[in-house]
Amino acid sequence: MKVIDFIHQQFIENGHVAYGERISMAEHMMQSAYFAEKKNGTRELVVAAFLHDFGHLILGLPEDITKNGIDGFHEDIGADFLRPYLPSSILDPIQLHVAAKRYLCTVKPGYLAKLSQASKDTLHVQGGLMSEQEVNQFEAEPYFKDAIQVRLFDDLGKEEALVHPSLGYYLALTEQCLTQTLLVSNSNVNVETPSNNSCCADSETTLNT
């Protein structure tokens, strides 16, 4: 199965989840990419914004997960799954976008108050404010500035009515960035592909946790 087809499949099958926001996860991710492109972000930054919550799509956890005090670590799950297929310039901002929220809440006065209620609710289970050591560690990451940008696009991408390019448009941008086009096997949590897809019947890929 092609990687881009699997990504497409996840948007179609699991993109309806909202996790406390007013719009679906698929809509949120496309809006985030729209704002990245509107702000003249690089192609890699646009794709990072587009896929920043991909971990939510493949995890398929209940939408009330945060109310139960559980962190699904979607940023790690998404980045780890995509690691064989995309460069660090995309993967690192994806993996760091939650840390970027914690960072901005710590160092930027007033940022926390501007977050959506869902983002405020998740802050505690994601670690809360950073310590001085965590701030220094975050700032030492090669792509920490891009992660901050993805986080800000994440915050913007929550409009109930926004006209933006199609899912196919962002998938095409993603495909241009792929370093490998076919799914490979990792380990642990299974992510099965649908048996009615002739190109991948009886096949499956797996997810590192």
Buried (B, 14 or more C-beta within 10 A) or exposed (E): BBBBBBBBBBBEEBBEBBBBBEBBBBBBBBBBBBBBBEBEBBBBBBBBBBBBBBBBBBBEBEBEBBEEEEBBBBBBBBBBBBBBBBEEBBBBBBBBBBBBBBBBBBEEEEBBEEBBEBBBBBBEBBBEBBEEEBBEBBEEBEBBEBBBBBBBBBBBBBBEEBEBEEBEBBBEBBBEBBEEEBBEEBEEEEBEBEEEEEEBEEBEBBBBE
